[in-house]
């Protein structure tokens, strides 16, 4: 039965919206646009070639914290920075013997003379017993490298292979922050190549299964490749002004392919629907972009908004990934709305026919029989369906209550990696927590003129229950008393007008936070102490990230609410979107704690080191990206619901039709994102593995449980209230010209209209004085 268009839905006369005018200009000159895109893509590839070599290897510690300032003062005033590289020299006999000592001194001199090395210290040059292993067959050489952490990592990449080469009479291996960063950089480049070689073919295969047509499947892959190339070119320019994490390349490839292919997938699907009722390919492109193109613009704006809030966190790793993410999202949106329409016009009917898997498909061509049945079941008993989905997601989220956060170290690398394996050997052979020693700087206490005050303070520090030993300019202290007088080993702790203490913890890493807090709370001479060292850096980074969370979360929620209101004209739908997105993310975070913090499913996901904590920055990044993707799918689903409701006025029928029409497409889109993240999930770097698995799970859960069951059930429960807005807000939205889309869509030919399971009552035309943008009610 033909549908009657309500009077209020006729396309308003006047100037064509800028977005539609742009699409019409593109489809009128498709060859020019495609040629320009090809030239631009080639230039982007040329600009990006070799750019990954300049990426940063660090940025995981918050800047401007007390620990960072204290370490800067330690290096500046005492010439005692934290070692960048630690060499482990293992001998067949005693390291204290004459042959071993000669080899050790020669190795120390050789290391000190290499370019980029500021200082090299060892057991043989300092006599410090802490640098000698318990069995006296191994000793340590510590290297301080010039420059910041990025320069140190590059120096380590060139230096360590030379120092650890085969040498008669000694086995040398390396660890330390600079070498960990260098090895992580090398591994990430290898995995980036694997992502490019594996990710694109797998994405094309998923799209081929979704479309059946080779041309339709390759088109989104082409848009994804163009977006990634553009983003890498942008990053090459950004590198001139700020450091960019080496992992930005991996994230850019995964996120770029995922989002760009998603956008292209929705556009191509809608174009194929329009081609079923219109003969002119150019007009079909315009009609498809009128609806889906609007979703793409709002989706890109949402992702950019969510990612931009990460700039509030004083962590270089997050800020650089923010720049990478925003770049690839903008490039994906531009490629979708500028290049894709031209390609659609040129390919024409090649995108419509030729389904290679037509016999395997069931149900109507305009919808998914499986998702139609799921939607009918969810909307038949919406309250029970919503409660069941919420209980399932809440159960998955329970482990997140036990989350513990930590910092990136050698344990993010595979256990067989040299820096990781050597760190474990040092821990096993040496009675020295070399990466957990705390430095307490007293900037106004002179060890010579105020020895009594320094002695009293060192005594109080050593009496703390979590402290095993204190070494400073006045000697060595244990359990509240001095056990050794000052000697040559005490000189590095003394500077003009200042001194510092090396504090060795007595217990495991679980007690580090409490020890740092007790040291900072303990009254110190000279106006206070400043605590440095890895545990202090981790604590300060956690506090900085957690301190910025409330503002970042508020901005994300407020921005998403505003964008969704502008998109739908509804007050209720944005609120439900935020709540369902939070529940969905909670489930993903809980699963990540269960897997990566507690160590389950290691055999399935590939073995990784269980540290008992999650890297502090990754959940924040996952929240921003996964929440944005959640809103992305919500936009496409809700727009189809609203489109159907505006045409026939039956709310439940519109929900059923939207789920049936978009279920297969959203599932394919989620599968594409998951496949694009597969190289990250299979990474040997735990940091990337956590990110890939977490985002893939979040997308899949959102596309199935949330979009397939929870959202349809809630839409039916709230009924026509979904489209209500206060008159003032509706009037403001109308003045901004944001309601013209609704009228244009309602007047659009009914060919691709959503399937209606049963006949609906005639629609009620809007009155002339109606100010609300709500659809007509039945």
C-alpha positions, 0 to 999 in steps of 0.5 A, spaced: 500 500 500 503 506 497 505 511 503 502 518 504 507 523 505 505 528 511 504 535 508 510 537 514 514 532 510 515 536 503 522 538 502 522 545 504 523 550 498 529 555 499 537 554 498 539 547 498 543 545 504 551 545 503 552 538 504 547 536 499 550 541 494 557 539 495 555 532 494 552 534 487 558 538 485 562 531 486 557 527 483 557 532 477 565 531 476 567 524 478 573 523 474 576 530 477 575 528 484 577 521 483 584 523 480 585 529 485 584 523 490 589 519 487 594 524 486 593 526 494 593 519 496 600 518 492 603 524 495 600 522 502 604 516 501 610 519 499 610 524 505 609 518 510 614 513 507 620 513 513 616 517 518 615 512 523 623 512 524 621 519 528 616 516 532 617 517 540 618 511 544 616 514 551 611 518 554 608 514 559 609 518 565 605 524 567 609 531 566 610 536 571 609 532 577 613 532 583 617 525 581 619 528 575 621 535 578 625 531 583 629 526 578 631 533 574 634 536 580 637 529 582 640 529 575 642 537 575 645 537 582 648 531 584 649 528 577 646 522 579 640 520 574 636 514 574 640 509 569 637 508 562 641 502 560 643 496 565 648 491 562 648 484 566 655 481 565 655 474 567 662 470 568 664 463 568 668 464 574 668 469 580 666 476 577 671 479 583 677 475 580 683 478 576 681 476 569 673 478 570 675 485 573 679 486 567 674 484 562 669 488 566 673 495 567 674 494 559 667 493 558 665 499 562 671 504 559 668 501 552 661 503 554 663 510 556 666 512 550 661 510 545 657 516 542 651 518 546 653 515 553 654 521 558 657 516 564 658 509 565 659 506 572 660 499 574 662 494 580 669 494 578 669 502 578 665 504 584 666 498 588 659 498 590 657 491 593 650 492 591 652 491 583 655 484 585 650 478 585 649 474 590 653 468 587 659 473 585 659 471 578 655 477 575 655 484 576 652 490 573 654 496 569 649 502 569 649 507 563 646 514 563 645 516 556 644 523 553 638 527 551 631 526 553 627 519 553 627 519 545 634 520 544 636 515 549 632 510 546 635 511 539 642 511 542 640 504 546 638 502 539 645 503 536 649 502 542 646 495 546 647 490 540 654 493 540 656 492 547 652 485 548 655 482 542 659 475 543 665 476 547 670 471 550 670 470 557 663 474 559 656 474 557 653 480 556 645 482 556 641 489 557 635 491 560 633 498 562 628 503 560 631 506 554 633 499 551 625 497 553 623 503 549 628 501 543 625 494 543 618 496 543 619 500 537 622 495 533 617 490 535 611 495 533 614 496 527 614 489 525 607 488 527 605 494 523 607 491 517 603 485 519 597 489 520 598 492 513 599 485 510 594 481 514 588 487 516 587 489 509 585 482 506 581 480 512 577 486 512 576 485 504 574 478 506 569 480 511 566 485 506 565 480 501 561 476 505 557 482 507 556 484 500 557 479 496 560 483 490 567 484 489 567 491 487 562 493 493 567 489 498 573 493 495 570 500 495 570 501 503 578 498 503 580 503 498 577 509 502 580 506 509 587 506 505 586 513 503 584 515 510 590 511 513 595 514 508 592 521 509 593 520 517 600 518 516 602 524 512 599 529 518 603 525 523 609 526 519 607 534 519 605 533 527 612 530 528 615 537 527 612 540 533 611 535 538 613 527 539 608 522 537 608 515 540 611 509 536 604 506 537 600 511 534 602 508 527 599 501 530 593 505 533 592 509 526 592 503 522 587 499 526 582 505 528 583 508 521 581 502 517 575 500 522 572 507 522 573 509 514 570 502 512 565 503 517 563 509 514 563 507 507 560 500 509 554 504 511 554 509 505 555 503 500 549 499 503 544 505 503 546 506 495 544 499 494 538 500 497 536 506 493 538 503 486 533 498 487 528 504 486 532 509 482 535 509 475 539 514 476 546 513 480 548 520 481 541 521 484 542 515 488 548 517 491 545 524 493 539 520 496 544 516 500 549 521 502 542 525 505 541 520 510 548 516 511 552 522 510 549 526 516 550 520 520 558 520 518 559 527 519 556 527 526 559 520 528 566 523 526 564 529 530 563 525 536 569 521 535 573 527 535 570 530 541 571 524 545 578 523 543 580 531 544 578 530 551 585 526 552 589 532 551 587 534 558 591 528 561 598 530 562 601 524 559 605 524 552 602 517 550 595 519 550 596 526 547 600 523 541 595 518 540 589 523 540 593 527 535 593 520 531 586 518 532 583 525 530 587 525 524 585 519 521 577 520 523 577 527 520 581 523 514 576 518 514 570 522 514 573 527 508 574 521 504 567 518 505 563 524 503 568 527 498 571 521 494 566 515 495 560 519 492 565 520 485 567 512 486 559 510 487 557 514 480 563 511 476 562 504 478 554 504 478 551 497 477 557 494 479 556 495 486 548 492 486 549 485 482 553 479 482 552 477 489 557 471 490 553 468 496 546 469 494 544 462 496 547 462 503 543 468 505 536 468 508 531 473 508 529 479 504 534 483 501 533 489 505 533 486 512 536 480 516 531 475 518 536 473 524 536 480 527 528 481 525 527 475 529 531 478 535 528 485 535 521 482 535 523 477 541 526 484 544 520 488 543 515 483 544 517 483 552 521 489 552 522 490 560 524 483 561 529 483 555 532 490 557 533 487 564 536 481 561 541 485 557 543 489 563 544 483 568 549 480 563 553 486 562 553 488 569 556 481 571 561 482 565 563 488 569 564 485 576 571 484 575 572 491 574 571 493 581 578 489 583 582 493 578 589 496 579 593 500 575 600 500 574 606 503 569 609 501 562 615 497 563 619 491 560 613 486 562 609 489 556 614 485 552 614 478 550 618 474 556 623 472 551 625 479 549 632 481 551 630 487 556 625 483 559 629 476 560 635 480 563 630 484 568 628 478 571 635 475 571 637 481 575 631 481 580 633 473 581 641 474 582 641 481 585 639 483 592 637 490 589 630 492 587 634 496 582 627 499 578 624 500 585 629 504 589 626 511 591 630 517 591 629 522 597 632 529 595 633 534 600 634 540 596 636 545 602 640 540 607 648 540 606 651 533 608 657 536 611 654 543 615 648 539 617 650 532 618 646 531 625 640 533 621 641 529 615 643 523 620 636 524 624 632 524 618 635 518 615 634 514 622 627 516 622 626 514 614 630 507 616 625 506 621 619 506 617 616 499 616 616 498 609 624 500 608 629 495 608 635 500 607 637 507 607 644 510 604 646 517 604 652 522 605 652 520 612 652 512 612 648 506 611 641 505 616 637 500 617 631 499 622 632 506 625 640 505 626 646 507 623 650 500 620 655 503 616 659 510 617 660 514 611 665 512 606 667 513 598 660 510 596 657 516 600 660 521 595 654 521 590 649 523 595 652 529 597 652 536 593 653 543 595 647 545 600 643 539 598 643 531 599 639 525 597 637 519 600 637 512 596 631 508 600 630 501 598 623 498 599 623 492 604 616 489 601 614 487 594 611 492 589 604 492 592 607 496 598 610 501 593 604 506 593 604 506 601 611 507 602 611 513 597 606 516 601 609 515 608 615 518 605 612 524 603 608 525 609 614 524 614 617 531 616 623 533 613 629 538 614 630 544 610 623 545 608 621 538 605 623 532 601 622 531 594 621 523 592 623 520 586 624 513 583 619 509 578 614 508 584 613 515 585 613 516 578 607 511 577 603 514 583 604 521 580 602 518 573 596 515 576 594 521 580 594 525 574 590 521 570 585 520 575 585 527 577 583 529 570 578 524 569 572 527 572 573 533 567 574 529 561 568 525 563 564 531 564 566 534 557 565 527 553 558 526 556 556 533 555 558 534 548 555 527 546 548 529 549 549 536 545 551 532 539 545 527 539 540 532 541 542 536 535 542 530 531 535 527 533 532 533 536 530 528 542 532 529 549 531 522 552 535 518 546 541 522 548 541 520 555 539 513 554 545 513 549 550 515 554 547 510 559 547 504 555 554 506 552 557 506 560 554 499 561 557 496 555 564 499 556 563 497 563 562 490 561 569 490 556 573 493 562 571 488 567 573 482 562 579 486 561 581 486 568 579 478 568 583 477 562 590 481 563 590 483 570 588 476 573 591 472 567 585 468 564 585 465 557 592 466 556 593 460 552 587 463 547 590 470 546 597 468 546 602 468 552 603 475 556 606 477 562 601 477 568 603 483 572 597 484 576 595 491 574 593 494 568 597 500 564 594 506 567 593 510 560 590 504 556 583 504 560 582 511 558 584 511 551 579 505 550 574 509 554 574 515 549 575 510 543 570 505 545 564 510 547 565 514 541 564 507 536 558 506 541 555 512 539 557 511 532 552 505 531 547 508 535 547 514 530 546 509 524 540 505 528 536 511 531 536 515 524 533 509 521 528 508 526 526 516 526 526 515 518 521 510 519 517 513 524 516 519 520 514 515 514 508 511 517 508 513 524 508 506 527 513 507 533 514 499 534 514 498 527 520 503 526 524 500 531 523 493 528 524 495 521 531 499 523 534 493 527 532 488 521 535 493 516 541 495 519 542 489 523 546 485 518 550 492 516 552 494 523 554 486 525 559 487 519 561 494 521 563 491 528 566 485 525 570 490 520 573 493 526 574 487 530 578 484 524 582 491 523 584 490 531 586 483 530 593 485 529 593 489 535 590 483 539 595 478 536 601 483 538 607 481 542 606 487 546 601 487 552 600 494 551 597 493 544 594 486 546 590 489 551 588 495 547 586 491 541 582 485 545 579 491 549 576 495 543 574 489 539 570 486 545 567 493 546 565 493 539 562 486 538 558 487 545 555 493 543 553 491 536 550 485 538 547 485 546 546 493 546 544 494 539 540 488 538 537 487 544 538 493 549 537 499 545 530 496 541 527 494 548 528 501 551 526 504 545 519 501 545 519 502 552 519 509 552 515 509 545 513 516 542 517 520 548 523 518 544 522 524 540 519 529 545 523 536 546 521 542 550 518 547 545 524 552 546 529 547 544 525 545 538 525 552 536 532 553 537 534 547 533 529 549 528 532 556 527 539 553 526 536 549 520 537 542 523 530 540 522 530 540 514 533 533 514 527 530 517 522 533 512 527 532 506 527 524 508 520 524 509 519 526 502 524 522 499 521 516 495 519 510 499 523 505 495 528 504 501 523 505 506 524 500 512 520 494 512 513 495 516 511 488 519 504 490 519 499 496 517 499 502 520 494 507 521 494 514 517 499 519 519 497 525 522 499 532 518 503 537 523 499 543 524 502 550 521 504 552 528 507 546 530 514 548 533 516 541 535 521 537 531 518 531 533 515 526 528 507 525 527 504 521 532 499 515 530 
